[in-house]
Amino acid sequence: MIEKAIEELEYLSQDEKTSQIYEEQLMAEFDYNSGIYVAFRDGKLEGKQEGILETQFETARKMGQKGFSATEIQEITGLSEDEIRERGIL
């Protein structure tokens, strides 16, 4: 395998145009992989944020059922009064 890599490197280094094409292909592959990674990372972060928000709403719903006031629910969950009311919690 190493021998084959050395042969390919020698071939590519002989011709400047071939070398340039090879480098462009490597950069395109790198850019593609970077884009995939960023999309994955951003999607994962977005999913975590959605999960946190859903947990806050679930906690607020339970608190509303237990008779907590809107102010108490806001203080504990960090949700706004509008968010609480839009979900029908109060």
MOPAC internal coordinates of N, CA, C and O (Angstrom, degrees):
PM7 1SCF
backbone

  N    0.0000 0     0.00 0     0.00 0    0    0    0
  C    1.4348 1     0.00 0     0.00 0    1    0    0
  C    1.5287 1   110.74 1     0.00 0    2    1    0
  O    1.2310 1   120.93 1   136.63 1    3    2    1
  N    1.3108 1   115.82 1   -43.37 1    3    2    1
  C    1.4629 1   120.29 1   179.07 1    5    3    2
  C    1.5187 1   109.86 1   -63.96 1    6    5    3
  O    1.2310 1   121.04 1   139.93 1    7    6    5
  N    1.3022 1   115.62 1   -40.07 1    7    6    5
  C    1.4648 1   120.44 1   179.05 1    9    7    6
  C    1.5267 1   110.75 1   -61.03 1   10    9    7
  O    1.2310 1   120.58 1   136.61 1   11   10    9
  N    1.3245 1   116.51 1   -43.39 1   11   10    9
  C    1.4547 1   120.77 1   179.08 1   13   11   10
  C    1.5307 1   110.72 1   -63.53 1   14   13   11
  O    1.2310 1   120.10 1   139.15 1   15   14   13
  N    1.3304 1   117.41 1   -40.85 1   15   14   13
  C    1.4670 1   121.43 1   178.89 1   17   15   14
  C    1.5263 1   110.76 1   -63.62 1   18   17   15
  O    1.2310 1   120.56 1   140.62 1   19   18   17
  N    1.3221 1   116.53 1   -39.38 1   19   18   17
  C    1.4709 1   120.65 1   178.39 1   21   19   18
  C    1.5232 1   110.42 1   -65.14 1   22   21   19
  O    1.2310 1   120.41 1   136.94 1   23   22   21
  N    1.3252 1   116.82 1   -43.06 1   23   22   21
  C    1.4676 1   120.96 1   178.14 1   25   23   22
  C    1.5282 1   110.88 1   -61.04 1   26   25   23
  O    1.2310 1   120.37 1   136.91 1   27   26   25
  N    1.3379 1   116.89 1   -43.09 1   27   26   25
  C    1.4585 1   120.73 1  -179.83 1   29   27   26
  C    1.5246 1   110.37 1   -65.59 1   30   29   27
  O    1.2310 1   120.15 1   140.28 1   31   30   29
  N    1.3106 1   117.32 1   -39.72 1   31   30   29
  C    1.4586 1   121.57 1   178.79 1   33   31   30
  C    1.5243 1   110.64 1   -64.75 1   34   33   31
  O    1.2310 1   120.43 1   137.87 1   35   34   33
  N    1.3190 1   116.78 1   -42.13 1   35   34   33
  C    1.4653 1   120.19 1   177.53 1   37   35   34
  C    1.5215 1   111.17 1   -62.95 1   38   37   35
  O    1.2310 1   120.55 1   139.10 1   39   38   37
  N    1.3301 1   116.56 1   -40.90 1   39   38   37
  C    1.4567 1   121.28 1   179.29 1   41   39   38
  C    1.5281 1   110.45 1   -63.29 1   42   41   39
  O    1.2310 1   120.88 1   133.65 1   43   42   41
  N    1.3104 1   115.93 1   -46.35 1   43   42   41
  C    1.4596 1   120.22 1  -177.32 1   45   43   42
  C    1.5244 1   112.29 1   -67.32 1   46   45   43
  O    1.2310 1   120.27 1   146.80 1   47   46   45
  N    1.3056 1   117.10 1   -33.20 1   47   46   45
  C    1.4604 1   119.88 1  -177.41 1   49   47   46
  C    1.5289 1   112.18 1   -76.66 1   50   49   47
  O    1.2310 1   119.34 1   165.70 1   51   50   49
  N    1.3384 1   118.86 1   -14.30 1   51   50   49
  C    1.4581 1   122.05 1  -179.31 1   53   51   50
  C    1.5314 1   111.48 1   -75.84 1   54   53   51
  O    1.2310 1   120.25 1   145.04 1   55   54   53
  N    1.3001 1   117.12 1   -34.96 1   55   54   53
  C    1.4556 1   121.47 1  -173.82 1   57   55   54
  C    1.5276 1   109.00 1  -116.55 1   58   57   55
  O    1.2310 1   120.59 1   -61.46 1   59   58   57
  N    1.3211 1   116.48 1   118.54 1   59   58   57
  C    1.4633 1   120.85 1  -176.34 1   61   59   58
  C    1.5323 1   111.84 1   -64.22 1   62   61   59
  O    1.2310 1   120.07 1   139.81 1   63   62   61
  N    1.3270 1   117.46 1   -40.19 1   63   62   61
  C    1.4635 1   120.30 1  -179.65 1   65   63   62
  C    1.5287 1   110.78 1   -65.82 1   66   65   63
  O    1.2310 1   119.90 1   136.63 1   67   66   65
  N    1.3110 1   117.80 1   -43.37 1   67   66   65
  C    1.4615 1   122.05 1   177.84 1   69   67   66
  C    1.5265 1   110.03 1   -62.49 1   70   69   67
  O    1.2310 1   120.94 1   138.75 1   71   70   69
  N    1.3208 1   115.81 1   -41.25 1   71   70   69
  C    1.4556 1   120.99 1   178.38 1   73   71   70
  C    1.5261 1   110.84 1   -62.13 1   74   73   71
  O    1.2310 1   120.64 1   138.12 1   75   74   73
  N    1.3343 1   116.38 1   -41.88 1   75   74   73
  C    1.4621 1   121.02 1   179.77 1   77   75   74
  C    1.5363 1   110.57 1   -65.02 1   78   77   75
  O    1.2310 1   120.26 1   136.80 1   79   78   77
  N    1.3197 1   117.11 1   -43.20 1   79   78   77
  C    1.4701 1   121.50 1   178.30 1   81   79   78
  C    1.5198 1   110.26 1   -61.16 1   82   81   79
  O    1.2310 1   120.90 1   136.29 1   83   82   81
  N    1.3263 1   115.88 1   -43.71 1   83   82   81
  C    1.4587 1   121.28 1   179.67 1   85   83   82
  C    1.5269 1   110.67 1   -61.06 1   86   85   83
  O    1.2310 1   120.54 1   134.41 1   87   86   85
  N    1.3237 1   116.56 1   -45.59 1   87   86   85
  C    1.4672 1   121.01 1   179.10 1   89   87   86
  C    1.5272 1   111.03 1   -62.96 1   90   89   87
  O    1.2310 1   120.12 1   140.40 1   91   90   89
  N    1.3308 1   117.37 1   -39.60 1   91   90   89
  C    1.4623 1   121.07 1   178.15 1   93   91   90
  C    1.5316 1   111.15 1   -64.26 1   94   93   91
  O    1.2310 1   120.75 1   140.60 1   95   94   93
  N    1.3270 1   116.18 1   -39.40 1   95   94   93
  C    1.4661 1   120.14 1   177.56 1   97   95   94
  C    1.5265 1   110.80 1   -65.20 1   98   97   95
  O    1.2310 1   120.85 1   138.93 1   99   98   97
  N    1.3293 1   115.98 1   -41.07 1   99   98   97
  C    1.4620 1   119.75 1   177.80 1  101   99   98
  C    1.5261 1   111.05 1   -62.76 1  102  101   99
  O    1.2310 1   120.51 1   137.33 1  103  102  101
  N    1.3340 1   116.63 1   -42.67 1  103  102  101
  C    1.4663 1   120.89 1   179.16 1  105  103  102
  C    1.5299 1   110.75 1   -65.13 1  106  105  103
  O    1.2310 1   119.80 1   139.37 1  107  106  105
  N    1.3199 1   117.98 1   -40.63 1  107  106  105
  C    1.4590 1   121.39 1   178.51 1  109  107  106
  C    1.5259 1   110.19 1   -62.70 1  110  109  107
  O    1.2310 1   120.47 1   137.85 1  111  110  109
  N    1.3212 1   116.70 1   -42.15 1  111  110  109
  C    1.4583 1   120.82 1   178.45 1  113  111  110
  C    1.5282 1   110.68 1   -65.42 1  114  113  111
  O    1.2310 1   120.63 1   138.76 1  115  114  113
  N    1.3224 1   116.39 1   -41.24 1  115  114  113
  C    1.4648 1   120.84 1   177.57 1  117  115  114
  C    1.5297 1   110.75 1   -62.44 1  118  117  115
  O    1.2310 1   120.28 1   133.93 1  119  118  117
  N    1.3210 1   117.07 1   -46.07 1  119  118  117
  C    1.4693 1   121.62 1   179.08 1  121  119  118
  C    1.5272 1   110.99 1   -60.35 1  122  121  119
  O    1.2310 1   120.63 1   136.42 1  123  122  121
  N    1.3121 1   116.40 1   -43.58 1  123  122  121
  C    1.4673 1   121.37 1   178.90 1  125  123  122
  C    1.5288 1   110.29 1   -60.44 1  126  125  123
  O    1.2310 1   120.75 1   129.76 1  127  126  125
  N    1.3321 1   116.17 1   -50.24 1  127  126  125
  C    1.4633 1   120.60 1  -179.05 1  129  127  126
  C    1.5262 1   111.43 1   -63.12 1  130  129  127
  O    1.2310 1   120.26 1   142.80 1  131  130  129
  N    1.3171 1   117.10 1   -37.20 1  131  130  129
  C    1.4631 1   120.69 1   177.30 1  133  131  130
  C    1.5214 1   110.30 1   -64.01 1  134  133  131
  O    1.2310 1   120.58 1   138.03 1  135  134  133
  N    1.3189 1   116.50 1   -41.97 1  135  134  133
  C    1.4632 1   120.84 1   178.63 1  137  135  134
  C    1.5146 1   112.00 1   -62.65 1  138  137  135
  O    1.2310 1   120.74 1   138.52 1  139  138  137
  N    1.3135 1   116.19 1   -41.48 1  139  138  137
  C    1.4673 1   120.71 1   178.37 1  141  139  138
  C    1.5302 1   109.52 1   -63.04 1  142  141  139
  O    1.2310 1   120.54 1   136.46 1  143  142  141
  N    1.3273 1   116.57 1   -43.54 1  143  142  141
  C    1.4609 1   120.32 1  -179.31 1  145  143  142
  C    1.5292 1   111.09 1   -62.60 1  146  145  143
  O    1.2310 1   120.45 1   134.52 1  147  146  145
  N    1.3362 1   116.75 1   -45.48 1  147  146  145
  C    1.4643 1   120.93 1  -179.28 1  149  147  146
  C    1.5305 1   110.26 1   -62.37 1  150  149  147
  O    1.2310 1   120.38 1   136.98 1  151  150  149
  N    1.3229 1   116.89 1   -43.02 1  151  150  149
  C    1.4688 1   120.38 1   179.06 1  153  151  150
  C    1.5268 1   110.47 1   -62.58 1  154  153  151
  O    1.2310 1   120.29 1   137.92 1  155  154  153
  N    1.3166 1   117.06 1   -42.08 1  155  154  153
  C    1.4623 1   121.58 1   178.90 1  157  155  154
  C    1.5200 1   110.64 1   -63.33 1  158  157  155
  O    1.2310 1   120.92 1   132.60 1  159  158  157
  N    1.3329 1   115.85 1   -47.40 1  159  158  157
  C    1.4679 1   120.78 1  -179.12 1  161  159  158
  C    1.5267 1   111.08 1   -62.08 1  162  161  159
  O    1.2310 1   120.53 1   134.66 1  163  162  161
  N    1.3224 1   116.58 1   -45.34 1  163  162  161
  C    1.4619 1   120.78 1  -179.50 1  165  163  162
  C    1.5271 1   111.29 1   -65.65 1  166  165  163
  O    1.2310 1   120.44 1   139.75 1  167  166  165
  N    1.3172 1   116.77 1   -40.25 1  167  166  165
  C    1.4635 1   120.75 1   178.14 1  169  167  166
  C    1.5165 1   111.48 1   -64.26 1  170  169  167
  O    1.2310 1   120.77 1   140.85 1  171  170  169
  N    1.3106 1   116.14 1   -39.15 1  171  170  169
  C    1.4572 1   120.86 1   179.24 1  173  171  170
  C    1.5295 1   110.05 1   -65.65 1  174  173  171
  O    1.2310 1   120.43 1   137.18 1  175  174  173
  N    1.3228 1   116.79 1   -42.82 1  175  174  173
  C    1.4576 1   121.54 1   178.88 1  177  175  174
  C    1.5270 1   110.43 1   -64.31 1  178  177  175
  O    1.2310 1   120.45 1   136.47 1  179  178  177
  N    1.3215 1   116.75 1   -43.53 1  179  178  177
  C    1.4670 1   121.20 1   179.30 1  181  179  178
  C    1.5307 1   110.54 1   -61.83 1  182  181  179
  O    1.2310 1   120.57 1   139.11 1  183  182  181
  N    1.3069 1   116.51 1   -40.89 1  183  182  181
  C    1.4617 1   120.74 1   178.25 1  185  183  182
  C    1.5235 1   112.10 1   -63.44 1  186  185  183
  O    1.2310 1   120.56 1   139.80 1  187  186  185
  N    1.3268 1   116.53 1   -40.20 1  187  186  185
  C    1.4628 1   120.18 1   177.62 1  189  187  186
  C    1.5225 1   110.59 1   -63.42 1  190  189  187
  O    1.2310 1   120.85 1   136.55 1  191  190  189
  N    1.3309 1   115.97 1   -43.45 1  191  190  189
  C    1.4603 1   120.12 1  -179.61 1  193  191  190
  C    1.5257 1   111.01 1   -63.29 1  194  193  191
  O    1.2310 1   120.28 1   138.96 1  195  194  193
  N    1.3240 1   117.07 1   -41.04 1  195  194  193
  C    1.4665 1   120.52 1   177.75 1  197  195  194
  C    1.5271 1   110.63 1   -63.72 1  198  197  195
  O    1.2310 1   120.69 1   140.87 1  199  198  197
  N    1.3089 1   116.29 1   -39.13 1  199  198  197
  C    1.4624 1   120.30 1   178.70 1  201  199  198
  C    1.5203 1   112.11 1   -64.39 1  202  201  199
  O    1.2310 1   120.79 1   138.84 1  203  202  201
  N    1.3233 1   116.09 1   -41.16 1  203  202  201
  C    1.4600 1   120.35 1   178.38 1  205  203  202
  C    1.5275 1   110.18 1   -63.09 1  206  205  203
  O    1.2310 1   120.67 1   135.17 1  207  206  205
  N    1.3285 1   116.32 1   -44.83 1  207  206  205
  C    1.4590 1   120.83 1  -179.74 1  209  207  206
  C    1.5312 1   111.25 1   -62.46 1  210  209  207
  O    1.2310 1   120.41 1   136.93 1  211  210  209
  N    1.3257 1   116.83 1   -43.07 1  211  210  209
  C    1.4633 1   120.12 1   178.06 1  213  211  210
  C    1.5245 1   111.19 1   -62.81 1  214  213  211
  O    1.2310 1   120.24 1   142.73 1  215  214  213
  N    1.3189 1   117.15 1   -37.27 1  215  214  213
  C    1.4663 1   120.83 1   177.32 1  217  215  214
  C    1.5261 1   110.46 1   -65.21 1  218  217  215
  O    1.2310 1   120.54 1   139.55 1  219  218  217
  N    1.3245 1   116.58 1   -40.45 1  219  218  217
  C    1.4599 1   120.45 1   177.56 1  221  219  218
  C    1.5292 1   110.38 1   -61.65 1  222  221  219
  O    1.2310 1   120.35 1   136.00 1  223  222  221
  N    1.3271 1   116.94 1   -44.00 1  223  222  221
  C    1.4625 1   120.16 1   179.75 1  225  223  222
  C    1.5311 1   111.48 1   -66.01 1  226  225  223
  O    1.2310 1   120.16 1   141.03 1  227  226  225
  N    1.2965 1   117.30 1   -38.97 1  227  226  225
  C    1.4616 1   120.83 1   179.08 1  229  227  226
  C    1.5347 1   110.13 1   -64.97 1  230  229  227
  O    1.2310 1   120.54 1   137.93 1  231  230  229
  N    1.3235 1   116.58 1   -42.07 1  231  230  229
  C    1.4642 1   120.94 1   177.13 1  233  231  230
  C    1.5236 1   110.22 1   -62.89 1  234  233  231
  O    1.2310 1   120.72 1   136.24 1  235  234  233
  N    1.3434 1   116.22 1   -43.76 1  235  234  233
  C    1.4664 1   120.34 1   179.10 1  237  235  234
  C    1.5264 1   110.87 1   -61.99 1  238  237  235
  O    1.2310 1   120.44 1   138.77 1  239  238  237
  N    1.3260 1   116.76 1   -41.23 1  239  238  237
  C    1.4662 1   120.68 1   179.30 1  241  239  238
  C    1.5239 1   110.74 1   -61.08 1  242  241  239
  O    1.2310 1   120.42 1   134.23 1  243  242  241
  N    1.3113 1   116.80 1   -45.77 1  243  242  241
  C    1.4637 1   121.01 1   179.57 1  245  243  242
  C    1.5296 1   110.91 1   -64.18 1  246  245  243
  O    1.2310 1   120.94 1   140.17 1  247  246  245
  N    1.3187 1   115.82 1   -39.83 1  247  246  245
  C    1.4678 1   119.48 1   178.79 1  249  247  246
  C    1.5234 1   110.65 1   -64.93 1  250  249  247
  O    1.2310 1   120.37 1   139.65 1  251  250  249
  N    1.3360 1   116.91 1   -40.35 1  251  250  249
  C    1.4583 1   120.84 1   177.74 1  253  251  250
  C    1.5179 1   111.41 1   -61.40 1  254  253  251
  O    1.2310 1   121.14 1   140.14 1  255  254  253
  N    1.3312 1   115.42 1   -39.86 1  255  254  253
  C    1.4744 1   120.07 1   178.55 1  257  255  254
  C    1.5317 1   111.50 1   -66.05 1  258  257  255
  O    1.2310 1   120.87 1   151.00 1  259  258  257
  N    1.3103 1   115.93 1   -29.00 1  259  258  257
  C    1.4678 1   120.43 1  -179.43 1  261  259  258
  C    1.5346 1   112.27 1   -86.94 1  262  261  259
  O    1.2310 1   120.42 1   178.53 1  263  262  261
  N    1.3332 1   116.81 1    -1.47 1  263  262  261
  C    1.4580 1   119.64 1   175.31 1  265  263  262
  C    1.5186 1   115.81 1    92.78 1  266  265  263
  O    1.2310 1   120.10 1  -167.13 1  267  266  265
  N    1.3316 1   117.41 1    12.87 1  267  266  265
  C    1.4675 1   119.48 1   177.31 1  269  267  266
  C    1.5317 1   108.92 1   -66.67 1  270  269  267
  O    1.2310 1   120.56 1   -30.30 1  271  270  269
  N    1.3207 1   116.54 1   149.70 1  271  270  269
  C    1.4671 1   120.97 1   178.49 1  273  271  270
  C    1.5291 1   109.52 1   -77.75 1  274  273  271
  O    1.2310 1   121.17 1   -15.56 1  275  274  273
  N    1.3326 1   115.37 1   164.44 1  275  274  273
  C    1.4658 1   120.81 1   178.26 1  277  275  274
  C    1.5226 1   110.66 1   -59.24 1  278  277  275
  O    1.2310 1   120.60 1   139.57 1  279  278  277
  N    1.3267 1   116.45 1   -40.43 1  279  278  277
  C    1.4695 1   120.95 1   179.88 1  281  279  278
  C    1.5263 1   110.81 1   -62.79 1  282  281  279
  O    1.2310 1   120.33 1   136.10 1  283  282  281
  N    1.3142 1   116.97 1   -43.90 1  283  282  281
  C    1.4674 1   120.81 1   179.47 1  285  283  282
  C    1.5243 1   110.84 1   -64.11 1  286  285  283
  O    1.2310 1   120.89 1   137.51 1  287  286  285
  N    1.3075 1   115.91 1   -42.49 1  287  286  285
  C    1.4685 1   120.06 1   179.61 1  289  287  286
  C    1.5197 1   110.07 1   -63.02 1  290  289  287
  O    1.2310 1   120.62 1   136.68 1  291  290  289
  N    1.3267 1   116.41 1   -43.32 1  291  290  289
  C    1.4676 1   120.17 1   179.01 1  293  291  290
  C    1.5269 1   111.03 1   -61.68 1  294  293  291
  O    1.2310 1   120.33 1   133.94 1  295  294  293
  N    1.3262 1   116.98 1   -46.06 1  295  294  293
  C    1.4661 1   121.47 1  -178.12 1  297  295  294
  C    1.5264 1   111.52 1   -61.36 1  298  297  295
  O    1.2310 1   120.56 1   138.14 1  299  298  297
  N    1.3059 1   116.54 1   -41.86 1  299  298  297
  C    1.4667 1   120.34 1  -174.76 1  301  299  298
  C    1.5299 1   112.07 1   -79.62 1  302  301  299
  O    1.2310 1   119.84 1   138.93 1  303  302  301
  N    1.3323 1   117.91 1   -41.07 1  303  302  301
  C    1.4641 1   120.40 1  -175.01 1  305  303  302
  C    1.5251 1   113.38 1   -90.89 1  306  305  303
  O    1.2310 1   120.46 1   156.38 1  307  306  305
  N    1.3368 1   116.72 1   -23.62 1  307  306  305
  C    1.4673 1   119.52 1  -176.05 1  309  307  306
  C    1.5173 1   112.92 1    82.61 1  310  309  307
  O    1.2310 1   119.93 1  -174.64 1  311  310  309
  N    1.3175 1   117.74 1     5.36 1  311  310  309
  C    1.4585 1   121.86 1   178.60 1  313  311  310
  C    1.5260 1   109.71 1   -83.54 1  314  313  311
  O    1.2310 1   121.05 1   -25.98 1  315  314  313
  N    1.3288 1   115.59 1   154.02 1  315  314  313
  C    1.4619 1   119.43 1   176.22 1  317  315  314
  C    1.5235 1   109.30 1   -82.35 1  318  317  315
  O    1.2310 1   121.15 1   -16.59 1  319  318  317
  N    1.3300 1   115.40 1   163.41 1  319  318  317
  C    1.4636 1   119.74 1   178.54 1  321  319  318
  C    1.5267 1   110.47 1   -62.12 1  322  321  319
  O    1.2310 1   120.68 1   140.85 1  323  322  321
  N    1.3519 1   116.30 1   -39.15 1  323  322  321
  C    1.4721 1   119.73 1   178.35 1  325  323  322
  C    1.5249 1   111.68 1   -60.99 1  326  325  323
  O    1.2310 1   120.45 1   136.67 1  327  326  325
  N    1.3432 1   116.74 1   -43.33 1  327  326  325
  C    1.4721 1   120.05 1   179.13 1  329  327  326
  C    1.5237 1   110.94 1   -61.77 1  330  329  327
  O    1.2310 1   121.02 1   139.55 1  331  330  329
  N    1.3108 1   115.65 1   -40.45 1  331  330  329
  C    1.4690 1   120.54 1  -179.15 1  333  331  330
  C    1.5258 1   110.05 1   -65.93 1  334  333  331
  O    1.2310 1   120.45 1   135.39 1  335  334  333
  N    1.3187 1   116.75 1   -44.61 1  335  334  333
  C    1.4537 1   120.39 1  -177.90 1  337  335  334
  C    1.5424 1   111.63 1   -71.39 1  338  337  335
  O    1.2310 1   120.25 1   143.46 1  339  338  337
  N    1.3531 1   117.13 1   -36.54 1  339  338  337
  C    1.4702 1   120.53 1   179.23 1  341  339  338
  C    1.5318 1   110.96 1   -60.96 1  342  341  339
  O    1.2310 1   120.28 1   147.80 1  343  342  341
  N    1.2884 1   117.07 1   -32.20 1  343  342  341
  C    1.4705 1   121.40 1   179.40 1  345  343  342
  C    1.5230 1   112.36 1   -85.41 1  346  345  343
  O    1.2310 1   120.72 1   179.11 1  347  346  345
  N    1.3323 1   116.24 1    -0.89 1  347  346  345
  C    1.4569 1   119.72 1   178.95 1  349  347  346
  C    1.5110 1   113.90 1    72.21 1  350  349  347
  O    1.2310 1   120.45 1  -156.05 1  351  350  349
  N    1.3119 1   116.75 1    23.95 1  351  350  349
  C    1.4607 1   120.68 1  -178.28 1  353  351  350
  C    1.5246 1   110.71 1   -74.77 1  354  353  351
  O    1.2310 1   120.65 1   145.51 1  355  354  353
  N    1.3268 1   116.36 1   -34.49 1  355  354  353
  C    1.4785 1   121.24 1   177.50 1  357  355  354
  C    1.5032 1   110.31 1  -119.59 1  358  357  355
  O    1.2310 1   120.10 1   180.00 1  359  358  357

